[in-house]
Amino acid sequence: EIAETNFFGIDFNPFLVKVAQMNMVVHGDGSVNMVHANSLAHPSTWSDEVLERLFPEDVRKNGEVANLRNNLKKLERPSEVEQFLSKFDVVVTNPPFGTKALIDDPSILSQFEIWTFESASKRKALPPEQLFIERCLQFLRPGGVLGIVLPDSILSNPGLVWIRKWILLKAYVVASVDMPTETFEPHTGTQTSVLILRKKYPEEQKLQKTYEIFMAIPEKIGHDRRGNPIYKLTADGKIELDEKGQPVIEDHLPIVAELFKKWVIGEGKNAK
């Protein structure tokens, strides 16, 4: 029942949607709230199924999905699109990046503030990972939390100061975890980080205040650059075994997760 009314997913790849649907059914979620859509496209272009599953209350208020779609077509400014989308408390995503494909369709770009943010003119094109940051925040209610995997270029490239300023305007950075180089290898060697953001309330965007950020740099991810598993070693160089006699994978992420939990509840902000 919790999954049926609270868990939703969108993916552009119809095959992955079907795989996710099957996985959800196997684990007891008969609602199958995983839908196929281009989540960067204007919501008026989404299918009836997407609108009915993700926004049932809006469909009900409008009488039928066709009426909702007609009203969605009137949404032109990013703030109007955000007002409609902001229905969710948590968004978790690993958006596509590492490709050279840029999005230059004005019907998509016009939904996003970053199209023109700190720019004398409209940007000709933007990479999808930048648009996904704003889209995910649009999906969130104020106070909602976003967990997103991003290429490190967004966090460090001198030419992208403007998008970092936009992120800090719209959200608090709760945590930043610099992922090991091997994280997505052997498929891609893009250096990535996990950002956890909390969407600001409108009045918070006007405030200037300092706050603490959880940061971590795990060194091991459980496999090498070829995708082969790596194991913990004992002091004498032997593979460490667990209580069941199985090799122990050397993965620092569970340690980071535990430290983050302690940090959140105020018990381990300086934990090592």
C-alpha positions, 0 to 999 in steps of 0.5 A: 500500500505504501509503494502504491501511493508513494513510489513513482518513477520515470524513464526515457527507455521503455525497456528499462521501464518494463524491467523496473515494473517487473522488479516492483511486482516481484517485490510486492508493488502491484501498482507499477508506478513506473512510467515511460516519458521524456521527463525533460519534455513539457508536461503537456506532451506526456501521455495520459498514463503518465499524467494519470499515475503521477498527478491523479489529483490534478486529473480529478480537479480538471474532470478528465486528463484532456482538460488537464492537458489543455491547461498544461499547454498554458504553462509557459514560464519555468515558475508555472511549470514548477508550480504544477510539478512540485508534488514530491518529497524525495527525488533520487536520480542518476541522470544521463551524462558523459555524452556529447548530445546537447539539448537545443529544443526551445520548447524544452529549454523554455521551461528552465530558468538556467536557460537564461540565468546570468546570461545576456542571452538565451543559451544555444544549448545545454547538456541534459545533466544540467537540465535534470538538476532543475527538473528534479528541483521542480518536482520537489515540494519546498523542503524536499530532498534530492539525491543526484549523481553528477559529473564533477565538472558541474562542481569544479569547472570554472566555466560553470560557476553560474550553475553552481550559483543557481543551485545555491540559490535554489537549494541547500547542499546537504552532502557532497560525496566524491565517488571513486573513479571506478564507480561506473567503470568499465562502462564509463570513466567519468568522475562523479559525485553524489549531491544531496540537496534540500529545496529552499522555500521561496523566502529562504532564497533571500537569506544569506547564511552559513551552514554545515555540509557533510562531505566524504571521499570514499576510496573503494567501491567494491570493484576495479576498473575492469568491473572485477570485485575487490576484497578486503585483506587481513593484516597478513594479506589474506582475503577477509571472510565474513561469518558465513565464510564469504569474501568481504567486498571492499566497499566504503559506501556503507561506511559513508552512509553510516557516518552520514546517518550519524551526522544527520542526527547530530551524533557524528558531525566530526566522526572519522 
